[in-house]
Amino acid sequence: LTGAADTTTPAAIIESFVAKMRLAGNHCEVVVYPDAKHSFFNHEPYGSQTLVEVTRFVRSLGWIP
């Protein structure tokens, strides 16, 4: 999860990391929130949306039902 307006860790860096993780055979996903800045998940509406995305990802790994 990253914000498109994050200047601390720009989305391009995150997307590069995801590509490298996938090349290494790892399951890695990124969700980019438009106009969101760094630490956007600490505030609503992003806090709830982030929890939903994290839960979906962890379920996709089979770690929780």
GUMIFI-787904 format. One record per atom (N, C-alpha, C, CB): residue number from 1; residue in three letters; x, y, z; atom name. Coordinates in pm, 1 decimal, padded with zeros to 6 digits, m for minus. Atoms other than C-alpha are relative to their C-alpha. Glycine has a CB too. Layout:
N
{NUM,'Ala',{X,Y,Z},'CA'}
...
END
This chain:
65
{1,'Leu',{00084.2,m00117.4,00000.0},'N'}
{1,'Leu',{00000.0,00000.0,00000.0},'CA'}
{1,'Leu',{00088.0,00122.8,00000.0},'C'}
{1,'Leu',{m00095.4,00000.3,00120.5},'CB'}
{2,'Thr',{m00075.8,m00122.8,00007.1},'N'}
{2,'Thr',{00134.7,00334.1,m00098.0},'CA'}
{2,'Thr',{m00088.4,00110.7,m00054.7},'C'}
{2,'Thr',{00125.3,m00017.9,m00086.7},'CB'}
{3,'Gly',{00073.5,m00113.9,00051.6},'N'}
{3,'Gly',{00014.9,00679.2,m00183.5},'CA'}
{3,'Gly',{00069.0,00057.5,m00122.5},'C'}
{3,'Gly',{m00015.1,00106.9,00107.4},'CB'}
{4,'Ala',{m00056.4,m00056.0,00122.9},'N'}
{4,'Ala',{00062.9,00827.9,m00528.5},'CA'}
{4,'Ala',{00068.5,00134.2,00025.6},'C'}
{4,'Ala',{m00109.6,00016.8,m00105.5},'CB'}
{5,'Ala',{m00058.7,m00130.7,m00031.1},'N'}
{5,'Ala',{00149.2,01163.1,m00366.1},'CA'}
{5,'Ala',{00106.5,m00008.7,00110.0},'C'}
{5,'Ala',{m00109.6,00097.2,00042.3},'CB'}
{6,'Asp',{m00101.6,00020.1,m00103.2},'N'}
{6,'Asp',{00404.4,01013.7,m00123.4},'CA'}
{6,'Asp',{00135.5,00044.8,m00053.9},'C'}
{6,'Asp',{00005.0,m00149.1,00045.3},'CB'}
{7,'Thr',{m00131.7,m00046.8,00043.0},'N'}
{7,'Thr',{00729.2,01209.0,m00160.9},'CA'}
{7,'Thr',{00112.5,m00059.5,00084.2},'C'}
{7,'Thr',{00006.0,00151.5,00006.4},'CB'}
{8,'Thr',{m00100.6,00066.0,m00084.0},'N'}
{8,'Thr',{00907.2,01017.9,00119.2},'CA'}
{8,'Thr',{00042.8,m00132.3,m00063.6},'C'}
{8,'Thr',{m00055.3,m00024.3,00143.2},'CB'}
{9,'Thr',{m00023.8,00125.2,00070.2},'N'}
{9,'Thr',{00876.5,00681.6,m00055.6},'CA'}
{9,'Thr',{m00089.4,00000.4,m00123.5},'C'}
{9,'Thr',{m00028.4,m00124.9,00092.2},'CB'}
{10,'Pro',{00083.1,m00012.2,00119.8},'N'}
{10,'Pro',{00751.7,00750.3,m00408.7},'CA'}
{10,'Pro',{m00048.7,m00134.8,m00052.9},'C'}
{10,'Pro',{00077.1,00071.4,m00108.2},'CB'}
{11,'Ala',{00061.6,00122.0,00053.3},'N'}
{11,'Ala',{00525.3,00495.4,m00574.9},'CA'}
{11,'Ala',{00093.1,m00072.1,m00097.4},'C'}
{11,'Ala',{m00132.2,00033.6,m00069.7},'CB'}
{12,'Ala',{m00092.1,00063.1,00095.2},'N'}
{12,'Ala',{00789.8,00433.4,m00843.6},'CA'}
{12,'Ala',{00100.7,m00090.5,00071.0},'C'}
{12,'Ala',{00074.2,00107.0,m00080.9},'CB'}
{13,'Ile',{m00093.2,00082.9,m00077.3},'N'}
{13,'Ile',{01029.1,00299.4,m00577.8},'CA'}
{13,'Ile',{m00070.7,m00126.9,00047.3},'C'}
{13,'Ile',{00056.6,00079.2,00121.5},'CB'}
{14,'Ile',{00078.4,00115.5,m00045.4},'N'}
{14,'Ile',{00756.3,00072.7,m00438.2},'CA'}
{14,'Ile',{m00022.6,m00096.5,m00115.8},'C'}
{14,'Ile',{m00135.7,00045.5,00059.6},'CB'}
{15,'Glu',{00026.4,00085.3,00115.7},'N'}
{15,'Glu',{00668.7,m00056.6,m00785.3},'CA'}
{15,'Glu',{00126.4,m00071.9,m00046.1},'C'}
{15,'Glu',{m00057.9,00082.8,m00114.8},'CB'}
{16,'Ser',{m00127.0,00064.1,00032.2},'N'}
{16,'Ser',{01037.7,m00128.0,m00854.3},'CA'}
{16,'Ser',{00028.3,m00115.0,00097.1},'C'}
{16,'Ser',{00114.8,00103.0,00003.9},'CB'}
{17,'Phe',{m00018.2,00104.0,m00101.8},'N'}
{17,'Phe',{01059.1,m00323.0,m00527.2},'CA'}
{17,'Phe',{m00090.1,m00119.8,m00029.2},'C'}
{17,'Phe',{m00029.7,00056.1,00141.0},'CB'}
{18,'Val',{00094.7,00108.0,00030.0},'N'}
{18,'Val',{00747.2,m00524.2,m00618.9},'CA'}
{18,'Val',{00050.1,m00082.2,m00118.4},'C'}
{18,'Val',{m00141.1,00057.2,m00030.0},'CB'}
{19,'Ala',{m00051.4,00071.0,00117.7},'N'}
{19,'Ala',{00895.2,m00610.6,m00959.4},'CA'}
{19,'Ala',{00117.4,m00090.0,00036.7},'C'}
{19,'Ala',{00042.6,00099.7,m00108.3},'CB'}
{20,'Lys',{m00115.4,00079.6,m00041.6},'N'}
{20,'Lys',{01218.8,m00731.1,m00798.5},'CA'}
{20,'Lys',{m00041.6,m00118.6,00086.8},'C'}
{20,'Lys',{00099.4,00087.3,00075.8},'CB'}
{21,'Met',{00050.1,00110.1,m00083.0},'N'}
{21,'Met',{01029.7,m00937.9,m00541.4},'CA'}
{21,'Met',{m00061.9,m00109.5,m00086.9},'C'}
{21,'Met',{m00103.9,00052.0,00101.9},'CB'}
{22,'Arg',{00062.6,00097.4,00089.8},'N'}
{22,'Arg',{00828.6,m01104.2,m00818.0},'CA'}
{22,'Arg',{00105.2,m00075.9,m00081.0},'C'}
{22,'Arg',{m00098.6,00070.3,m00094.6},'CB'}
{23,'Leu',{m00108.2,00067.7,00072.5},'N'}
{23,'Leu',{01144.6,m01178.0,m01018.0},'CA'}
{23,'Leu',{00070.0,m00103.1,00087.5},'C'}
{23,'Leu',{00101.6,00102.0,m00051.1},'CB'}
{24,'Ala',{m00061.9,00093.6,m00094.3},'N'}
{24,'Ala',{01279.6,m01348.5,m00706.7},'CA'}
{24,'Ala',{m00095.3,m00113.7,00037.8},'C'}
{24,'Ala',{00044.7,00074.2,00126.2},'CB'}
{25,'Gly',{00095.0,00108.0,m00025.8},'N'}
{25,'Gly',{00967.6,m01567.7,m00699.4},'CA'}
{25,'Gly',{m00090.3,00022.3,00118.9},'C'}
{25,'Gly',{00073.1,m00125.8,00019.5},'CB'}
{26,'Asn',{00083.3,m00030.4,m00116.1},'N'}
{26,'Asn',{00790.7,m01394.7,m00413.3},'CA'}
{26,'Asn',{m00137.2,00052.4,m00041.9},'C'}
{26,'Asn',{00069.7,00102.0,00089.8},'CB'}
{27,'His',{00134.6,m00055.3,00020.9},'N'}
{27,'His',{00421.0,m01311.5,m00392.9},'CA'}
{27,'His',{m00000.7,00139.4,00060.3},'C'}
{27,'His',{m00112.6,m00091.3,00064.8},'CB'}
{28,'Cys',{m00006.0,m00137.8,m00046.4},'N'}
{28,'Cys',{00410.5,m00935.0,m00369.5},'CA'}
{28,'Cys',{m00100.6,00082.4,m00079.1},'C'}
{28,'Cys',{00143.7,00058.2,m00014.5},'CB'}
{29,'Glu',{00100.3,m00084.4,00063.3},'N'}
{29,'Glu',{00134.1,m00685.2,m00443.4},'CA'}
{29,'Glu',{00016.8,00143.1,00048.4},'C'}
{29,'Glu',{m00142.7,m00051.4,00029.8},'CB'}
{30,'Val',{00002.5,m00139.9,m00041.5},'N'}
{30,'Val',{00099.6,m00308.9,m00433.0},'CA'}
{30,'Val',{m00136.4,00057.7,m00036.7},'C'}
{30,'Val',{00116.2,00081.8,m00067.0},'CB'}
{31,'Val',{00122.7,m00076.1,00023.9},'N'}
{31,'Val',{m00211.8,m00097.6,m00401.5},'CA'}
{31,'Val',{00039.6,00146.2,00014.8},'C'}
{31,'Val',{m00118.1,m00040.9,00100.5},'CB'}
{32,'Val',{m00034.8,m00141.5,m00001.8},'N'}
{32,'Val',{m00161.5,00268.4,m00488.9},'CA'}
{32,'Val',{m00127.5,00081.4,00018.2},'C'}
{32,'Val',{00074.7,00041.3,m00130.3},'CB'}
{33,'Tyr',{00113.7,m00087.1,m00026.6},'N'}
{33,'Tyr',{m00403.5,00518.5,m00338.3},'CA'}
{33,'Tyr',{00027.4,00136.3,m00064.0},'C'}
{33,'Tyr',{m00025.9,00013.9,00153.8},'CB'}
{34,'Pro',{m00020.3,m00129.5,00066.0},'N'}
{34,'Pro',{m00443.0,00826.2,m00562.3},'CA'}
{34,'Pro',{m00003.5,00114.9,00101.8},'C'}
{34,'Pro',{m00107.6,00022.1,m00108.7},'CB'}
{35,'Asp',{m00005.1,m00121.9,m00081.9},'N'}
{35,'Asp',{m00354.3,01157.9,m00396.0},'CA'}
{35,'Asp',{00037.8,m00022.8,00146.2},'C'}
{35,'Asp',{m00132.3,00067.8,m00004.9},'CB'}
{36,'Ala',{m00036.7,00026.6,m00139.1},'N'}
{36,'Ala',{m00249.7,00985.4,m00069.7},'CA'}
{36,'Ala',{00148.8,00028.9,00020.5},'C'}
{36,'Ala',{m00032.9,m00146.8,00038.6},'CB'}
{37,'Lys',{m00138.2,m00032.3,m00034.9},'N'}
{37,'Lys',{00069.7,01102.0,00102.3},'CA'}
{37,'Lys',{00056.9,m00105.8,00094.4},'C'}
{37,'Lys',{00008.5,00140.1,00064.7},'CB'}
{38,'His',{m00066.2,00093.6,m00090.3},'N'}
{38,'His',{00314.5,00924.0,00335.2},'CA'}
{38,'His',{m00082.3,m00016.9,00128.7},'C'}
{38,'His',{00143.3,00049.0,00033.2},'CB'}
{39,'Ser',{00075.4,00034.8,m00122.3},'N'}
{39,'Ser',{00150.6,00749.9,00635.6},'CA'}
{39,'Ser',{m00149.0,00029.8,m00012.4},'C'}
{39,'Ser',{00056.4,00075.7,00119.5},'CB'}
{40,'Phe',{00141.4,m00028.1,00024.3},'N'}
{40,'Phe',{m00190.9,00800.5,00477.7},'CA'}
{40,'Phe',{m00092.2,m00094.0,00075.9},'C'}
{40,'Phe',{m00029.6,m00008.9,m00147.3},'CB'}
{41,'Phe',{00084.1,00102.2,m00062.5},'N'}
{41,'Phe',{m00321.3,00483.1,00644.5},'CA'}
{41,'Phe',{m00031.9,00029.6,00145.5},'C'}
{41,'Phe',{00066.9,m00133.6,m00009.6},'CB'}
{42,'Asn',{00028.7,m00037.8,m00138.9},'N'}
{42,'Asn',{m00320.6,00653.5,00984.4},'CA'}
{42,'Asn',{m00126.7,00082.9,00013.4},'C'}
{42,'Asn',{00116.4,00077.1,00057.5},'CB'}
{43,'His',{00117.9,m00087.5,m00001.6},'N'}
{43,'His',{m00626.6,00857.5,00888.3},'CA'}
{43,'His',{m00110.3,m00059.1,m00086.9},'C'}
{43,'His',{00036.4,00142.4,m00049.0},'CB'}
{44,'Glu',{00113.4,00044.5,00079.8},'N'}
{44,'Glu',{m00973.1,00779.8,00759.8},'CA'}
{44,'Glu',{m00016.5,00090.5,m00121.5},'C'}
{44,'Glu',{m00129.2,m00001.5,00084.4},'CB'}
{45,'Pro',{00059.8,00132.5,00018.9},'N'}
{45,'Pro',{m01098.2,00686.2,00510.0},'CA'}
{45,'Pro',{00102.1,m00109.2,m00027.3},'C'}
{45,'Pro',{m00098.2,00004.6,m00112.9},'CB'}
{46,'Tyr',{m00101.6,00097.6,00038.9},'N'}
{46,'Tyr',{m00767.1,00517.3,00436.6},'CA'}
{46,'Tyr',{00027.1,m00107.7,00104.3},'C'}
{46,'Tyr',{00126.8,00070.8,m00030.1},'CB'}
{47,'Gly',{m00025.3,00100.1,m00104.0},'N'}
{47,'Gly',{m00734.5,00340.2,00771.5},'CA'}
{47,'Gly',{m00084.0,m00124.6,m00019.9},'C'}
{47,'Gly',{m00027.3,00058.5,00137.2},'CB'}
{48,'Ser',{00091.1,00113.8,00021.7},'N'}
{48,'Ser',{m01037.7,00119.9,00708.7},'CA'}
{48,'Ser',{00031.5,m00071.4,m00130.6},'C'}
{48,'Ser',{m00146.3,00047.4,m00000.7},'CB'}
{49,'Gln',{m00031.4,00059.7,00130.2},'N'}
{49,'Gln',{m00947.2,00065.2,00343.3},'CA'}
{49,'Gln',{00128.7,m00081.4,00007.2},'C'}
{49,'Gln',{00012.4,00109.1,m00107.7},'CB'}
{50,'Thr',{m00126.7,00070.5,m00015.9},'N'}
{50,'Thr',{m00594.8,m00035.7,00441.2},'CA'}
{50,'Thr',{m00020.6,m00132.8,00071.0},'C'}
{50,'Thr',{00100.0,00086.0,00077.3},'CB'}
{51,'Leu',{00028.7,00123.5,m00072.8},'N'}
{51,'Leu',{m00724.7,m00292.5,00689.3},'CA'}
{51,'Leu',{m00065.0,m00103.4,m00090.9},'C'}
{51,'Leu',{m00090.4,00028.6,00119.9},'CB'}
{52,'Val',{00065.2,00090.9,00094.8},'N'}
{52,'Val',{m00946.4,m00443.8,00419.5},'CA'}
{52,'Val',{00103.6,m00059.1,m00096.0},'C'}
{52,'Val',{m00111.2,00073.9,m00079.2},'CB'}
{53,'Glu',{m00101.4,00047.9,00094.8},'N'}
{53,'Glu',{m00653.6,m00467.6,00173.9},'CA'}
{53,'Glu',{00099.8,m00094.5,00065.8},'C'}
{53,'Glu',{00074.1,00117.9,m00061.3},'CB'}
{54,'Val',{m00095.0,00086.8,m00069.9},'N'}
{54,'Val',{m00415.0,m00616.1,00429.4},'CA'}
{54,'Val',{m00064.6,m00135.0,00031.4},'C'}
{54,'Val',{00049.9,00067.3,00130.0},'CB'}
{55,'Thr',{00071.9,00125.0,m00029.2},'N'}
{55,'Thr',{m00675.6,m00873.3,00535.1},'CA'}
{55,'Thr',{m00014.5,m00084.2,m00126.4},'C'}
{55,'Thr',{m00139.4,00030.0,00060.2},'CB'}
{56,'Arg',{00014.2,00071.3,00127.1},'N'}
{56,'Arg',{m00740.1,m00965.5,00169.3},'CA'}
{56,'Arg',{00132.8,m00066.1,m00038.6},'C'}
{56,'Arg',{m00046.8,00096.8,m00111.9},'CB'}
{57,'Phe',{m00131.0,00053.4,00036.4},'N'}
{57,'Phe',{m00366.1,m01011.3,00108.1},'CA'}
{57,'Phe',{00038.7,m00118.4,00089.0},'C'}
{57,'Phe',{00106.2,00109.8,00009.5},'CB'}
{58,'Val',{m00036.2,00108.3,m00092.1},'N'}
{58,'Val',{m00307.9,m01223.6,00418.9},'CA'}
{58,'Val',{m00086.3,m00123.7,m00026.2},'C'}
{58,'Val',{m00015.8,00046.2,00146.9},'CB'}
{59,'Arg',{00086.1,00114.1,00035.7},'N'}
{59,'Arg',{m00607.1,m01440.0,00325.5},'CA'}
{59,'Arg',{00048.6,m00066.6,m00127.8},'C'}
{59,'Arg',{m00146.2,00045.4,m00016.9},'CB'}
{60,'Ser',{m00047.0,00057.4,00126.8},'N'}
{60,'Ser',{m00466.3,m01485.0,m00026.2},'CA'}
{60,'Ser',{00122.2,m00090.1,00021.7},'C'}
{60,'Ser',{00034.5,00112.2,m00099.9},'CB'}
{61,'Leu',{m00114.6,00085.4,m00033.5},'N'}
{61,'Leu',{m00155.9,m01635.5,00135.9},'CA'}
{61,'Leu',{m00040.7,m00124.1,00078.5},'C'}
{61,'Leu',{00102.0,00079.0,00079.8},'CB'}
{62,'Gly',{00047.9,00114.3,m00077.5},'N'}
{62,'Gly',{m00371.0,m01876.5,00335.4},'CA'}
{62,'Gly',{00037.4,00005.7,00146.9},'C'}
{62,'Gly',{00053.0,m00125.8,m00058.6},'CB'}
{63,'Trp',{m00041.5,m00014.0,m00139.0},'N'}
{63,'Trp',{m00250.8,m01739.9,00668.3},'CA'}
{63,'Trp',{m00116.2,00014.8,00095.0},'C'}
{63,'Trp',{00090.5,00117.1,00014.5},'CB'}
{64,'Ile',{00121.2,m00009.0,m00080.8},'N'}
{64,'Ile',{m00602.9,m01666.0,00794.4},'CA'}
{64,'Ile',{m00116.9,m00045.1,m00086.7},'C'}
{64,'Ile',{m00022.5,00145.9,00054.8},'CB'}
{65,'Pro',{00116.1,00044.6,00079.3},'N'}
{65,'Pro',{m00941.0,m01807.9,00691.9},'CA'}
{65,'Pro',{m00080.7,00117.4,m00054.8},'C'}
{65,'Pro',{m00090.7,m00089.0,00084.9},'CB'}
END
